[in-house]
Amino acid sequence: MTSAAAVRREPLPLTAVTIDDEFWAPRRELIRTRTLRHQEGQLRRPGQQFDALSLSWRPGDPDEPHIFWESDVAKWIEAASYCLATTDDPELDRAVDEAIELLAGAQQDDGYLNVYFTVVKPGERFTDLRDAHELYCAGHLIEAGVAHFEATGKTRLLDVVRRYADLIDTVFGADGPRAGGYCGHQEIELALVKLYRVTGERRYLDLGRRFIDWRGEQPYSFEAELRRRGTPGYFGTRLPRKPDDLRRFREYNQSHQPAADQAEAVGHSVRAMYMYSAMTDLAGEYGDDRLLQAVRRLWADVTDKKLYITGGLGSDPRIEGFGPAYDLPDAHGYAETCAAIGLVQWARRMSDLTGHGHYVDVLERALYNGVLSGASADGTRYFYGNPLASHGTVTRQEWFDCACCPPNLARLLSELGRYVYAQGPGEAVVNLYVAGTARFTFAGGEVTLRQDTAYPREGRLAITVTHAGDGVDFALAVRIPGWSRRPTVTVNGEPVDRPGLRDGYCTLSRRWRTGDVVEIDLGMEIRRTWAHPAVAATAGKVALERGPIVFCLEGVDHDCAVHSLVLARDVPVHAVPDERTGVVTLSADATTDATVDAGTDGSLYGDRPPARRGVTMTAVPYFSWANRGLSDMTVWIRE
Amino acid sequence: MTSAAAVRREPLPLTAVTIDDEFWAPRRELIRTRTLRHQEGQLRRPGQQFDALSLSWRPGDPDEPHIFWESDVAKWIEAASYCLATTDDPELDRAVDEAIELLAGAQQDDGYLNVYFTVVKPGERFTDLRDAHELYCAGHLIEAGVAHFEATGKTRLLDVVRRYADLIDTVFGADGPRAGGYCGHQEIELALVKLYRVTGERRYLDLGRRFIDWRGEQPYSFEAELRRRGTPGYFGTRLPRKPDDLRRFREYNQSHQPAADQAEAVGHSVRAMYMYSAMTDLAGEYGDDRLLQAVRRLWADVTDKKLYITGGLGSDPRIEGFGPAYDLPDAHGYAETCAAIGLVQWARRMSDLTGHGHYVDVLERALYNGVLSGASADGTRYFYGNPLASHGTVTRQEWFDCACCPPNLARLLSELGRYVYAQGPGEAVVNLYVAGTARFTFAGGEVTLRQDTAYPREGRLAITVTHAGDGVDFALAVRIPGWSRRPTVTVNGEPVDRPGLRDGYCTLSRRWRTGDVVEIDLGMEIRRTWAHPAVAATAGKVALERGPIVFCLEGVDHDCAVHSLVLARDVPVHAVPDERTGVVTLSADATTDATVDAGTDGSLYGDRPPARRGVTMTAVPYFSWANRGLSDMTVWIRE
């Protein structure tokens, strides 16, 4: 097994990547020109996030500042910063600077920066770590500060969050008043790794490490906290009395056992993804094999037993989190947008750390399905949960009281360049198929690659060396997805026999010169996919996939409920490209048993067996569902 | 349409009914000899319910008294009282008297009786009506007081609860300090009707009526309460900001609109059942047609669109309540035992008020399935939720922090006699098929009927007039269930041609003499049942029923997951009586697609289609599931 530091890749900086892809470029433009503006409008509403930063709220006033609000502002700044890294947008730049000044103005003399515990519950700082999301908000502020500095070179927000991080380091230092404590919603841990990387200050890394290491230590921090305080947590949390309830109480935020000992993904999925991401970072930074083995175990548990086919995570809406193994309900699951985003973030770290492409297969599954479904086609409405079936009652919302998902989606797509490529020692890595360019720097010189593709509409891609000076020696590693059955590879038109697939990559090592072209055809067949027989929700059902796209049936395309549709196993399914939009839909002959007079006379239960009639079935990309009015939907189709 | 007071039946008093039925008598004996003892043991644990009534808890002590605890004690007393009404049990009698003395000792000088607001939050009486269950507990105390008086003639508890009810009447009087307020968990409304009926004090009835009438009045009581208090409710409840969230906040406890205007069952199912029961009582007491029309509408909405085939209610675990119409997930539903019990209570009231037997069809569905499944075969473990499928992770628990279900089940089965018969003007009604006797009193004299049956093992019953003096004129109305396809009826061996089925009853009017025998054969065929095609969870699936019993498949009877089993529509299903236990199971040839090498190599998703093999399928009564160790289960079987 690879040891922790054996392979190490890093994303390319955003400024080294351009994206002019037919699939992604319009979506990214939409994020910048509409989504971020729309979200800014939400944050600027009277009495909401921006207003709250003036610290003018007083007890009895309406619109009590919410415990999450800094994180909303921070993720919006982070997303906007990624846009500013590659696009000139003075208006957005000004709006971001204004938000940063509001944050700076809300910072207290000692560096503390949290509205709720400044105006609503002054004097109660760091006393409700389990529920109140205080360090979670700090983590997002830190990520925003790092992103804004890297994107713009401005240090204003970075300085603010460093002062706050310094205060936190004092409070949660080994001898600090809150030593042994950690946040009920992991986030600051991975943020501190970023802060360390951009500042070089090792104590930020060590603080992140402490937050991870203290987790699961006994006596359990949150239980001691509740006893110490003697009052319920922000969400009315009381210490459970029954052992089973206490176990769930601990598992909810993954503090049930030391992080390095964990083997099963439990509890709240977003918390888990952020923690596993931090653990992966720390495994690399410290060369810690125990942490590496832990995240490998957790990865296997998540992807072999708890992953929706869309890349969604979290089957239990009550905890917004993981259910038991193989428990993957469709309409009544959860699959929060933020959890799929967290999986994308974690998968990139796993891939960078280990050099394995199968992590990117999962990343891609989540990105093109469970993440993208989180926003409407016009970029201004959002899903919090992304169920795999709907009975026609679900639609995207303009905003949420807990508005974590919308800006999270914006920041991921704005940061997409970091996911397309990676660079290792003497190695240029193509992880995703996205048209555009990437600039790599090797000991032997700079190289620019241009990627051309109509993916995921088609499976062909061409990677052209557009600038390599007099030629540069490096290995070009192009990911070959696990679903690609017979990929073909040519270099300058010459077929590569047995393309040397290793760890999920076709790796071509040579002296690359300007004009060299690698052409790859992954194929783009329609695939029938079945789930493991232990999954009850999918028994007797099949899913349709094509490339990275998972399809679904929507009621708006049918004159019967989609759960009544039956697709015989031997019936061919055809791809139908839409000439105008470029979107590929699927079509097949099917049957329905939703006859009007089935059941009985409209009563709920009866003894009249349902009968079947023929119908044409249309499947559309899952990410595109719920853009044509209220409609029922299903990913899994009865066979 | 029948007006509110047109038909009116009443249950027979418990003392007029004996039960020596092969199905029910052992279960009722188990309740008295084991379940109630076991529950008493739970209540007597140190620091728990009984201890708390000493009012010795002080801030900082462990085992903070729980807001529900009086209701646990009260329901246990109520259940025990019903046992004492028909069975001599001095030990139980003493234990009940002791519990009553504890309650009496905890009562304050002004009549107030609630431990939490006496020792934990003194000075905060009636300030958190939404969350703190204060009037809910009062309601259960009142029910217990009425039950204990009716069963034993002792007035000790009745006096206690009357004093408390008098205080509540003052506080919530039209001019009282909390006028316009009502409880976040309905219960006291139906209890006040009972208190009125036993005391004749009309102001109790009027108070119950006010609690119902105020519900849904604007400004909304719970929103005003939260604003007034300025702190979150017991469960951390805050006023939602978004309109959708505010709607759900109101619907959760059915205070979103005036009760008489309600047409859709929404929110928490137990709260709904208790409220609809009270509305039905009030419709009868006041002859209120608007309330009658409301409960008729709500009944139709519940039973046509939101009822599990087991009689369970509540498809959304997040609110322990109703989902949208036809949204009836199996493994991820809820179907709280208390909700099925509440449905039984409501159905009896609807039937008594309207004289229709189809309400009792639903009552019977709930009783034999979703209620009975709530307790283990040995009577000492309980389900809170009763899902229609399980992936093998669900088992009954010994007790709950919120222990509403166990004593609720005990009190329903102890009170069974009240559900078997009803008496109308000149009319003896047989609602359920339970061997035993019943004594009716008519103007023309007393009549005793004896019912003999092996139901639900067999479909035959004989009703013999065992005491009718010189003969008494009355109508004998025997319910004929909707599922009975070709019922036959004889009187003294003579077939009754076209048995005059009206409103779900075979009504035989004559002068009945001692020795007269009515014999009825309902049939007991195995039935395949399909759900309405709008129900997604049951699409392509069938359920098996026989008489009132809904069957399920359990993993323990199969060598494959039950969700992998497929029953062809034309394959016969056989009844297999167990000679020893009398339990009838079902058997059929089926197939399974849970082949070990299905899917792929153990990965979650793959392209290898599942294959099928033959297997013998065994179905057992749903109520009996989860008595043979952890096992997966499903009611709905793939076709």
Boltz contact constraints between the chains, C-beta under 6 A:
constraints:
  - contact:
      token1: [A, 235]
      token2: [B, 236]
      max_distance: 6.0
  - contact:
      token1: [A, 236]
      token2: [B, 235]
      max_distance: 6.0
  - contact:
      token1: [A, 236]
      token2: [B, 236]
      max_distance: 6.0
  - contact:
      token1: [A, 241]
      token2: [B, 401]
      max_distance: 6.0
  - contact:
      token1: [A, 242]
      token2: [B, 401]
      max_distance: 6.0
  - contact:
      token1: [A, 304]
      token2: [B, 604]
      max_distance: 6.0
  - contact:
      token1: [A, 307]
      token2: [B, 604]
      max_distance: 6.0
  - contact:
      token1: [A, 309]
      token2: [B, 605]
      max_distance: 6.0
  - contact:
      token1: [A, 317]
      token2: [B, 318]
      max_distance: 6.0
  - contact:
      token1: [A, 318]
      token2: [B, 317]
      max_distance: 6.0
  - contact:
      token1: [A, 318]
      token2: [B, 318]
      max_distance: 6.0
  - contact:
      token1: [A, 324]
      token2: [B, 393]
      max_distance: 6.0
  - contact:
      token1: [A, 327]
      token2: [B, 391]
      max_distance: 6.0
  - contact:
      token1: [A, 329]
      token2: [B, 332]
      max_distance: 6.0
  - contact:
      token1: [A, 332]
      token2: [B, 329]
      max_distance: 6.0
  - contact:
      token1: [A, 332]
      token2: [B, 332]
      max_distance: 6.0
  - contact:
      token1: [A, 391]
      token2: [B, 327]
      max_distance: 6.0
  - contact:
      token1: [A, 391]
      token2: [B, 536]
      max_distance: 6.0
  - contact:
      token1: [A, 393]
      token2: [B, 324]
      max_distance: 6.0
  - contact:
      token1: [A, 401]
      token2: [B, 241]
      max_distance: 6.0
  - contact:
      token1: [A, 401]
      token2: [B, 242]
      max_distance: 6.0
  - contact:
      token1: [A, 527]
      token2: [B, 607]
      max_distance: 6.0
  - contact:
      token1: [A, 529]
      token2: [B, 605]
      max_distance: 6.0
  - contact:
      token1: [A, 530]
      token2: [B, 599]
      max_distance: 6.0
  - contact:
      token1: [A, 530]
      token2: [B, 609]
      max_distance: 6.0
  - contact:
      token1: [A, 530]
      token2: [B, 610]
      max_distance: 6.0
  - contact:
      token1: [A, 531]
      token2: [B, 605]
      max_distance: 6.0
  - contact:
      token1: [A, 532]
      token2: [B, 599]
      max_distance: 6.0
  - contact:
      token1: [A, 532]
      token2: [B, 604]
      max_distance: 6.0
  - contact:
      token1: [A, 533]
      token2: [B, 594]
      max_distance: 6.0
  - contact:
      token1: [A, 533]
      token2: [B, 598]
      max_distance: 6.0
  - contact:
      token1: [A, 533]
      token2: [B, 599]
      max_distance: 6.0
  - contact:
      token1: [A, 536]
      token2: [B, 391]
      max_distance: 6.0
  - contact:
      token1: [A, 536]
      token2: [B, 563]
      max_distance: 6.0
  - contact:
      token1: [A, 539]
      token2: [B, 563]
      max_distance: 6.0
  - contact:
      token1: [A, 539]
      token2: [B, 564]
      max_distance: 6.0
  - contact:
      token1: [A, 540]
      token2: [B, 638]
      max_distance: 6.0
  - contact:
      token1: [A, 563]
      token2: [B, 536]
      max_distance: 6.0
  - contact:
      token1: [A, 563]
      token2: [B, 539]
      max_distance: 6.0
  - contact:
      token1: [A, 564]
      token2: [B, 539]
      max_distance: 6.0
  - contact:
      token1: [A, 594]
      token2: [B, 533]
      max_distance: 6.0
  - contact:
      token1: [A, 598]
      token2: [B, 533]
      max_distance: 6.0
  - contact:
      token1: [A, 599]
      token2: [B, 530]
      max_distance: 6.0
  - contact:
      token1: [A, 599]
      token2: [B, 532]
      max_distance: 6.0
  - contact:
      token1: [A, 599]
      token2: [B, 533]
      max_distance: 6.0
  - contact:
      token1: [A, 604]
      token2: [B, 304]
      max_distance: 6.0
  - contact:
      token1: [A, 604]
      token2: [B, 307]
      max_distance: 6.0
  - contact:
      token1: [A, 604]
      token2: [B, 532]
      max_distance: 6.0
  - contact:
      token1: [A, 605]
      token2: [B, 309]
      max_distance: 6.0
  - contact:
      token1: [A, 605]
      token2: [B, 529]
      max_distance: 6.0
  - contact:
      token1: [A, 605]
      token2: [B, 531]
      max_distance: 6.0
  - contact:
      token1: [A, 607]
      token2: [B, 527]
      max_distance: 6.0
  - contact:
      token1: [A, 609]
      token2: [B, 530]
      max_distance: 6.0
  - contact:
      token1: [A, 610]
      token2: [B, 530]
      max_distance: 6.0
  - contact:
      token1: [A, 638]
      token2: [B, 540]
      max_distance: 6.0
